[in-house]
Amino acid sequence: MVTIYDVSQEKVVYNLADEIKKMPEFKPPEWAQFVKTGVHKERPPVEPDWWYKRAASVLRNIYRKGPIGVSKLRTLYGGKKDRGVEPEKFRKGSGSIIRHILQQMEKAQLAKQATIGVHKGRVITPKGQQLIDKIVQRVADERA
């Protein structure tokens, strides 16, 4: 059996975004076309379907690192802020975008909140794992 670590992650995210786009629970909010993805960015995303790609990427990170919370995901999607003549400084990504995507995932039953030991956050559900496994198998079949 092929795992998520055996295939191109870029292809997994793109194919997963196409599947997520078909789900009625995932709709970008009205403000999504105007918002930056973090304070370190200068402009909003140019791609029209960036919301679905970010959702696919978040689902992939939950699959790999779960249980994971909003704070850790903000750190993953952060970057260096250009401060002019001063040295660059790391800034976290937008928490609002991540929270909305996680809420949509819970509605679609792809992720759920859980506590495992001392770690608390979102984990993948069997439905979400089945979706990712299907995408990974599709990407592996294209490669072969």
C-alpha positions as CSV (number, residue, x, y, z in Angstrom):
1,M,0.0,0.0,0.0
2,V,1.2,3.5,-0.9
3,T,1.4,6.1,1.9
4,I,1.3,9.9,1.8
5,Y,5.1,9.9,2.3
6,D,5.7,8.0,-0.9
7,V,4.2,10.4,-3.4
8,S,4.7,14.1,-4.5
9,Q,3.1,16.3,-1.8
10,E,2.3,19.0,-4.3
11,K,0.2,16.7,-6.4
12,V,-1.5,15.4,-3.3
13,V,-2.5,18.9,-2.3
14,Y,-3.7,19.9,-5.8
15,N,-5.8,16.7,-6.2
16,L,-7.1,17.1,-2.7
17,A,-8.1,20.7,-3.4
18,D,-10.1,19.5,-6.4
19,E,-12.0,17.0,-4.2
20,I,-12.6,19.6,-1.5
21,K,-14.0,22.0,-4.1
22,K,-16.7,19.5,-4.9
23,M,-17.9,19.4,-1.2
24,P,-20.8,21.8,-0.3
25,E,-19.3,22.5,3.2
26,F,-16.3,24.2,1.8
27,K,-17.1,27.7,0.5
28,P,-14.7,30.7,0.9
29,P,-16.2,33.5,3.0
30,E,-17.0,36.8,1.3
31,W,-13.9,38.4,2.8
32,A,-11.6,35.7,1.4
33,Q,-10.9,37.6,-1.9
34,F,-9.6,40.7,0.0
35,V,-7.7,39.2,2.9
36,K,-3.9,38.6,3.2
37,T,-2.8,35.1,4.4
38,G,-0.7,36.7,7.1
39,V,0.9,40.0,8.3
40,H,4.1,39.0,6.6
41,K,2.5,39.2,3.2
42,E,2.1,42.4,1.2
43,R,-0.9,41.4,-1.0
44,P,-3.8,38.9,-1.0
45,P,-3.4,35.7,-3.0
46,V,-3.8,36.0,-6.7
47,E,-5.2,32.5,-7.4
48,P,-9.0,32.4,-7.4
49,D,-9.2,29.0,-5.7
50,W,-6.5,29.5,-3.1
51,W,-9.0,28.8,-0.3
52,Y,-9.4,25.2,-1.4
53,K,-5.6,24.7,-1.7
54,R,-5.1,26.0,1.8
55,A,-7.8,23.7,3.1
56,A,-6.2,20.8,1.4
57,S,-2.8,21.7,2.9
58,V,-4.3,22.1,6.3
59,L,-6.0,18.7,6.0
60,R,-2.7,17.1,4.9
61,N,-0.9,18.7,8.0
62,I,-3.6,17.4,10.3
63,Y,-3.1,13.9,8.8
64,R,0.7,14.1,9.3
65,K,1.0,15.9,12.6
66,G,-2.3,15.6,14.4
67,P,-3.4,16.4,17.0
68,I,-2.5,19.9,16.0
69,G,-4.1,23.2,16.9
70,V,-4.5,26.6,15.4
71,S,-1.4,28.1,17.0
72,K,0.9,25.4,15.5
73,L,-0.8,25.8,12.1
74,R,-0.3,29.5,12.2
75,T,3.4,28.9,12.7
76,L,3.5,26.5,9.8
77,Y,1.9,29.1,7.5
78,G,3.9,32.1,8.7
79,G,6.9,33.7,7.1
80,K,9.4,36.5,7.3
81,K,8.1,40.1,7.5
82,D,10.0,42.6,5.4
83,R,10.7,45.6,7.8
84,G,12.5,47.8,5.4
85,V,16.1,48.6,6.6
86,E,15.6,46.6,9.8
87,P,16.2,42.8,9.9
88,E,13.4,40.5,8.8
89,K,11.4,39.0,11.6
90,F,9.2,35.8,11.6
91,R,5.5,36.4,11.8
92,K,2.7,33.8,12.1
93,G,0.0,33.3,9.5
94,S,-3.6,34.3,9.7
95,G,-5.5,32.5,12.4
96,S,-8.9,33.5,11.1
97,I,-8.4,31.7,7.8
98,I,-7.2,28.5,9.6
99,R,-10.1,28.6,12.1
100,H,-12.7,28.9,9.3
101,I,-11.1,26.1,7.4
102,L,-11.0,23.9,10.5
103,Q,-14.7,24.6,11.2
104,Q,-15.6,23.7,7.6
105,M,-13.6,20.5,8.0
106,E,-15.6,19.6,11.1
107,K,-18.9,20.2,9.3
108,A,-17.7,17.9,6.5
109,Q,-16.5,15.4,9.1
110,L,-13.0,15.3,7.8
111,A,-11.4,16.4,11.1
112,K,-12.5,16.5,14.7
113,Q,-11.3,17.8,18.0
114,A,-9.5,15.4,20.3
115,T,-7.1,15.0,23.2
116,I,-4.4,12.4,23.0
117,G,-2.3,12.4,26.1
118,V,-1.3,15.9,26.8
119,H,-1.8,17.0,23.2
120,K,-5.0,18.7,22.2
121,G,-6.2,19.7,18.8
122,R,-7.7,18.5,15.5
123,V,-7.2,14.9,14.3
124,I,-8.2,13.3,11.1
125,T,-11.4,11.3,11.1
126,P,-11.8,7.9,9.2
127,K,-13.7,9.8,6.4
128,G,-10.8,12.3,6.1
129,Q,-8.2,9.5,6.1
130,Q,-10.1,7.6,3.5
131,L,-10.2,10.7,1.3
132,I,-6.5,11.3,1.6
133,D,-5.7,7.6,1.0
134,K,-7.8,7.7,-2.2
135,I,-6.0,10.8,-3.4
136,V,-2.6,9.2,-2.6
137,Q,-3.5,6.1,-4.5
138,R,-4.6,8.1,-7.5
139,V,-1.4,10.1,-7.5
140,A,0.7,6.9,-7.2
141,D,-1.2,5.4,-10.2
142,E,-0.5,8.5,-12.3
143,R,3.1,8.2,-11.5
144,A,3.4,4.5,-12.5
